[in-house]
Amino acid sequence: MATTPPQPLTPPRPHVVIVGGGFGGLAVARALRGAPVDVTLVDRRNHHLFQPLLYQVATGGLSPANIAVPLRRILRKHENVRVLLAEVRDVDLEAREVVLDHRRLGYDHLVVAAGATNQWFGNDDWEQHAPGLKSVADATAIRARILRAFEHAELLGARGAPQGVALRRWLTFVIIGAGPTGVEMAGAIAELARDTLRQDFRSIDTTQTRIVLVEGASQVLPVYPSGLAAKAQRELERQGVTVRTSTLVTAVDAEGITVRTATAPGEPEAVEERIDARTVIWAAGVRAVPLAARVAAAAGVEVDRGGRVPVGTDLTLPGHPEVSVIGDMAAAPGTDGRPLPGLAPVAMQGGEYAAAAILARLSGRQAAPFRFKDQGSMATVGRGFAVFQRGRIRVTGFLGWLGWLFIHLLQLVEMENRLLVVTQWAWSYLTRNRSARLIVDEADGREEREG
């Protein structure tokens, strides 16, 4: 009886595990489409979020679905990619496994791109009074706080106390941190109060809303050239925003914040000042997620002040060429030796590079060092005004705003989202309306008090 000769076994394909479905992780997965590897993308959320536009969700300009897309939808045509909804608790570098809640997942190559979270610089108790903006849940919660503040002010106004202390607290909004997020948030709240809501209330004048932007550095947009920062501040002030630079926050509670103006050496210390406000928003800083510290400890290295993992010029973990760390988790050296900033373009380019480096190693080649191509930085300061810089190029005003719109539309991952966002933006520009002004959470006891 004839026997069939044994067939050679097909060796398993290399397994690439990606932790995080943000800009960096998604870039890796998309770059590996059709490659001779099996890819598993692990994220604790089922969607990719376009974080630069979160502030527009928080101020009612866009709905969450406009800027968030299910990961499975994005990767549905990537046949070698699967998505797992889980949280990575740790990484076992020796066993080459990532530790999930109830199982372990082996890898041949690992890309860690879990991003960053807000940090309150050792004052974690401030979070309940000054929430940060990093997720859809954060944005809808902040939107509820902002809109409910006007509703409480209307209740007080209807009781005949238009000049009351309590009413002024409800109509005062404080944003801590004047980086791009803080500046954009301040401009958006100003537009909401002075344009969108102007005719919606009967007992209060929303145009009298006070918006205070607090920054510890000597200028808004601290990493921008001083000329651009000055123009951004003038535009904010034109919109009615009170800008407080060189001002340090020393306390935050349910009734407002306490600040102290920074003084030069030798000058008398400034007296602390109270700013009463029932709505405070934190935009002052971020820190790599706790997973970064665990990955660094496993590799025997220390994280930097921002909690980021030091990596080499090939974005790999020291002593572990099979592990890449990218995006906000990585302290990746730039051409000047300083760590690259935590920006979406850095994460996306890092993801594309990590994918190419993995394929190069599988082919027995060594990838060239990572080089970030700076495509410029920009921030919008409200309706029809933005600042942009790229090298020596400086653009402000309406032209900068058009560029801001165009670049952000290009970076949205799905055509459907681009169409939805551009339609919403056009309608909002023509009508000065913000249609997503919904309060979708339940009021808590703190906000129900009027004092």
C-alpha positions in Angstrom: 0.0 0.0 0.0 1.4 3.3 -1.1 2.0 5.9 1.5 2.0 9.6 1.1 5.4 11.1 1.9 5.3 13.5 4.9 4.8 17.1 4.0 7.3 19.6 5.4 5.8 21.6 8.2 5.3 25.3 7.5 7.1 27.3 10.1 4.9 29.7 12.1 5.1 33.3 10.9 6.7 35.8 13.2 4.2 37.3 15.6 4.2 41.1 16.1 2.2 42.4 19.1 1.3 46.1 19.2 0.2 47.6 22.5 -2.0 50.6 21.8 -4.2 51.7 19.0 -3.3 55.4 19.0 -1.4 57.2 16.3 1.8 55.2 16.7 0.3 51.7 17.1 -2.2 52.2 14.3 0.6 53.3 12.0 2.5 50.1 12.8 -0.5 47.9 12.0 -1.3 49.6 8.8 2.4 49.5 7.6 2.5 45.8 8.2 -0.6 45.1 6.1 0.2 42.1 3.8 3.6 41.6 5.3 4.8 38.0 6.1 3.9 38.4 9.8 0.9 37.9 12.0 -0.1 41.0 13.9 -2.1 41.4 17.1 -3.1 44.9 18.2 -4.1 45.1 21.9 -6.0 48.1 23.2 -8.2 48.7 26.2 -10.5 50.7 24.1 -12.2 49.5 20.9 -11.6 52.7 19.0 -8.8 54.9 17.6 -9.2 58.5 18.8 -8.1 61.6 17.1 -7.0 63.4 20.2 -6.2 66.8 18.7 -9.9 67.5 18.2 -11.1 66.3 21.6 -11.4 69.9 22.8 -14.1 70.4 20.1 -16.1 67.5 21.6 -15.7 69.0 25.0 -17.1 72.4 23.8 -19.9 70.9 21.7 -18.5 71.5 18.2 -18.2 67.9 17.3 -19.7 64.6 18.4 -17.5 61.7 19.6 -18.2 59.6 16.6 -16.8 62.4 14.4 -13.3 61.8 15.7 -13.3 58.2 17.0 -13.4 55.1 14.7 -13.6 51.4 15.8 -10.3 49.8 15.4 -11.9 46.7 13.8 -13.4 48.9 11.1 -10.1 50.6 10.3 -8.3 47.3 10.1 -11.0 45.2 8.6 -9.1 44.7 5.3 -5.8 43.9 7.0 -6.1 40.1 6.9 -3.0 39.5 8.9 -4.0 41.8 11.7 -6.3 40.9 14.6 -7.6 43.2 17.4 -7.9 42.2 21.0 -9.9 44.3 23.5 -7.8 44.0 26.7 -5.4 45.9 28.9 -1.7 45.1 29.0 -0.7 44.9 32.7 3.0 44.1 32.2 5.6 42.8 29.8 7.8 39.7 30.5 10.9 40.5 28.5 12.6 37.1 29.2 9.6 35.0 28.2 8.7 37.4 25.4 5.1 37.7 26.6 2.7 40.6 27.3 0.6 40.1 30.4 -3.1 40.7 30.0 -5.8 40.4 32.7 -6.4 36.7 32.3 -3.8 35.4 29.9 -0.4 35.9 28.4 0.3 36.7 24.8 3.6 35.6 23.2 5.5 37.7 20.7 8.5 37.6 18.4 8.5 41.4 18.0 6.8 43.9 20.3 5.8 47.5 19.7 4.7 49.4 22.9 2.7 52.5 22.0 0.2 52.9 24.9 0.5 56.7 25.0 0.3 59.1 27.9 -2.1 60.2 30.5 -2.7 63.5 32.4 -0.4 64.4 35.3 -1.1 66.8 38.1 2.6 67.0 39.2 2.1 65.2 42.5 -1.3 66.8 43.3 -3.6 64.0 42.2 -6.4 65.2 44.4 -6.8 68.1 42.0 -8.1 65.8 39.3 -11.7 65.7 40.7 -11.9 69.5 40.5 -9.7 70.1 37.4 -10.2 67.1 35.0 -7.9 66.6 32.1 -8.7 65.8 28.4 -7.4 62.5 27.1 -10.4 60.3 26.2 -14.0 60.5 24.8 -15.2 60.0 28.3 -13.1 63.0 29.5 -14.5 65.1 26.7 -18.1 64.4 27.3 -17.7 64.9 31.1 -16.0 68.3 30.6 -18.7 69.2 28.1 -21.3 68.4 30.7 -19.5 70.6 33.3 -19.3 73.5 30.9 -22.9 73.4 29.8 -24.2 72.7 33.3 -22.3 75.8 34.5 -24.5 77.9 32.3 -27.6 76.1 33.4 -26.8 76.7 37.1 -26.1 80.4 36.3 -29.5 80.6 34.6 -31.2 79.2 37.7 -29.5 81.7 39.9 -30.3 84.5 37.5 -34.0 83.5 37.5 -34.0 83.9 41.3 -33.1 87.6 41.0 -29.4 87.5 41.8 -27.7 88.6 38.5 -24.7 90.0 40.3 -24.3 87.4 43.0 -21.0 85.8 43.9 -22.4 82.4 43.2 -23.4 83.4 39.7 -20.0 84.9 39.0 -18.4 81.6 40.0 -20.6 79.6 37.6 -19.8 82.0 34.8 -16.0 81.8 35.4 -14.0 79.2 33.5 -10.4 78.5 34.3 -8.0 76.6 32.0 -4.7 75.6 33.6 -2.0 75.3 31.0 -1.6 77.4 27.8 -0.1 74.8 25.5 -2.0 74.0 22.3 -4.8 72.2 24.1 -5.3 75.0 26.7 -5.2 77.8 24.1 -7.7 75.9 21.8 -10.0 75.2 24.7 -10.0 78.8 25.9 -10.8 80.1 22.4 -13.6 77.5 22.0 -15.2 78.3 25.3 -15.1 82.0 24.4 -16.8 81.3 21.1 -19.4 79.1 22.8 -20.2 81.8 25.4 -20.1 84.9 23.2 -21.6 83.5 20.0 -23.4 80.2 20.3 -25.2 80.6 23.6 -25.8 84.4 23.4 -29.5 84.1 22.6 -30.2 80.8 24.4 -30.7 82.1 27.9 -33.2 84.6 29.4 -31.8 85.4 32.9 -28.1 85.6 32.2 -25.8 87.4 29.7 -23.4 84.7 28.5 -21.2 87.3 26.8 -20.2 88.4 30.3 -18.6 85.0 30.9 -15.1 85.2 32.3 -12.4 82.9 30.9 -9.0 82.7 32.6 -6.1 81.0 31.0 -3.3 80.3 33.5 0.3 79.4 32.4 3.4 79.0 34.5 5.8 79.9 31.7 6.4 83.5 30.5 4.2 83.1 27.4 1.3 81.1 26.0 2.3 78.2 23.7 5.7 78.0 25.5 7.4 75.9 22.8 6.5 78.3 20.0 8.6 81.3 18.9 7.8 84.3 21.0 6.4 86.3 18.1 3.8 83.7 17.3 2.9 83.3 21.0 2.4 87.0 21.3 0.0 87.1 18.4 -1.9 84.1 19.8 -2.2 85.9 23.2 -3.5 89.1 21.5 -6.1 87.1 19.7 -7.2 85.4 22.9 -7.5 88.7 24.6 -9.5 90.1 21.7 -11.9 87.3 22.3 -12.2 88.2 25.9 -9.9 85.6 27.5 -7.9 86.8 30.5 -4.3 85.4 30.0 -2.2 85.0 33.1 1.4 83.9 32.3 4.2 83.4 34.8 1.5 82.3 37.1 1.8 79.2 39.3 -1.2 77.2 40.6 -0.8 76.3 44.2 -4.2 74.9 45.1 -7.4 73.7 43.3 -10.7 72.9 44.9 -14.4 72.8 44.1 -14.8 76.6 44.4 -11.8 77.7 42.3 -8.0 77.9 42.3 -5.2 79.7 44.2 -2.3 81.1 42.2 1.0 82.9 42.8 2.8 85.0 40.2 6.3 83.8 39.6 9.0 86.3 40.5 12.6 86.8 39.5 15.4 85.9 41.9 15.9 88.7 44.5 12.4 90.0 44.2 9.9 89.7 47.0 7.7 86.6 46.8 4.3 87.3 45.3 1.2 87.1 47.5 -1.2 84.2 46.7 -4.4 85.2 44.8 -7.7 83.5 44.7 -9.7 83.0 41.4 -13.2 81.8 42.1 -14.6 79.4 39.5 -16.9 76.4 39.5 -15.4 75.0 36.2 -11.6 74.3 36.1 -10.0 72.4 33.2 -6.5 70.9 33.4 -4.3 71.2 30.3 -1.0 71.6 32.0 0.9 68.4 31.4 1.0 64.7 30.5 3.0 61.7 31.6 3.6 58.3 30.0 1.1 55.7 31.2 2.3 53.5 34.1 3.1 50.6 31.7 6.2 52.6 30.6 7.7 52.4 34.1 7.1 48.7 34.2 8.7 48.2 30.8 11.7 50.3 31.8 12.2 48.4 35.1 12.1 45.1 33.3 14.9 46.3 31.0 16.9 47.8 33.9 16.6 51.4 32.8 15.0 54.5 34.4 12.2 56.6 32.9 12.7 60.3 32.5 10.8 63.1 34.3 7.9 62.6 32.0 7.8 58.8 32.7 9.1 58.0 29.3 11.3 55.0 28.4 14.7 55.8 27.0 15.2 54.2 23.6 18.0 54.1 21.1 18.1 55.8 17.7 16.3 52.7 16.3 13.5 53.2 18.9 14.3 49.9 20.5 14.6 49.1 24.2 18.2 48.9 25.4 19.3 45.3 25.3 16.1 44.2 23.6 16.2 44.8 19.9 12.9 42.9 19.5 11.0 45.5 21.5 10.2 49.0 20.1 8.8 51.8 22.2 7.2 54.7 20.3 5.0 57.7 20.7 4.4 59.4 24.0 5.9 56.5 25.9 9.3 56.9 24.4 12.2 59.3 25.1 13.5 59.1 21.6 16.5 61.2 20.8 16.2 63.8 18.0 19.0 65.0 15.8 20.0 67.5 18.5 20.1 64.8 21.1 17.1 66.1 23.0 14.0 63.8 23.3 11.4 64.3 20.6 8.1 65.9 21.7 5.0 63.9 22.3 3.1 64.9 19.1 1.0 62.9 16.8 3.4 63.2 13.8 6.3 61.9 15.9 4.1 58.8 16.9 3.0 58.2 13.3 6.4 58.5 11.8 7.8 56.3 14.7 5.2 53.7 13.9 6.0 53.6 10.3 9.7 53.3 11.1 9.1 50.5 13.7 7.2 48.5 11.1 10.0 49.0 8.5 12.7 48.1 11.1 10.9 44.9 12.0 10.7 43.8 8.3 14.4 44.8 7.9 15.4 42.6 10.8 13.4 39.7 9.4 15.4 40.1 6.2 18.7 40.1 8.0 19.2 43.9 7.5 19.7 46.7 10.0 17.4 49.7 9.7 19.0 53.2 9.5 18.5 55.4 12.6 15.1 57.0 13.0 14.9 60.6 11.8 11.9 62.6 12.5 10.8 64.9 9.7 9.3 68.0 11.4 6.2 69.0 9.4 5.5 72.0 11.6 3.4 72.9 14.6 0.0 74.6 14.8 -2.7 75.7 17.1 -6.0 77.3 16.5 -7.0 80.3 18.7 -10.7 80.4 17.9 -12.9 81.2 14.9 -10.8 82.0 11.8 -7.4 82.4 13.6 -4.5 79.9 14.0 -0.7 80.0 14.3 1.6 77.8 12.3 5.3 77.3 12.2 7.6 75.1 10.2 11.3 75.9 10.2 11.5 79.6 9.4 8.0 79.7 8.0 5.5 81.6 10.3 1.8 81.9 9.4 -1.0 83.4 11.5 -4.6 84.5 11.1 -7.1 83.2 8.7 -4.5 81.6 6.4 -3.1 79.7 9.3 -6.6 78.6 10.3 -7.3 77.2 6.8 -4.0 75.3 7.0 -5.0 74.0 10.4 -8.3 72.8 9.0 -6.7 71.1 6.0 -4.0 69.3 7.9 -6.4 68.0 10.6 -8.8 66.7 8.0 -6.0 64.8 6.2 -5.0 63.2 9.5 -8.4 61.8 10.2 -8.2 58.1 9.4 -11.5 57.5 7.7 -13.0 59.3 4.7 -16.4 59.2 6.4 -15.0 61.1 9.4 -13.5 63.7 7.1 -16.8 64.3 5.4 -18.7 64.5 8.7 -16.1 66.9 10.2 -15.8 69.2 7.3 -19.6 69.4 7.0 -19.9 70.2 10.7 -17.2 72.8 10.6 -18.7 74.5 7.5 -22.1 74.7 9.2 -20.7 75.9 12.5 -18.7 78.6 10.7 -21.7 79.9 8.8 -24.2 79.7 11.7 -21.9 80.1 14.7 -23.7 77.1 16.1 -22.3 74.1 18.0 -24.8 71.3 17.6 -23.4 68.7 20.0 -24.4 70.6 23.1 -25.7 67.6 25.0 -25.4 66.9 28.7 -25.3 63.1 28.8 -24.1 62.4 32.3 -25.9 62.7 35.7 -25.2 65.7 37.9 -23.2 64.9 40.9 -23.8 66.3 44.4 -20.9 68.8 44.2 -22.4 70.5 41.2 -25.9 70.6 42.6 -24.7 73.0 45.3 -25.1 76.7 44.4 -22.4 78.2 46.5 
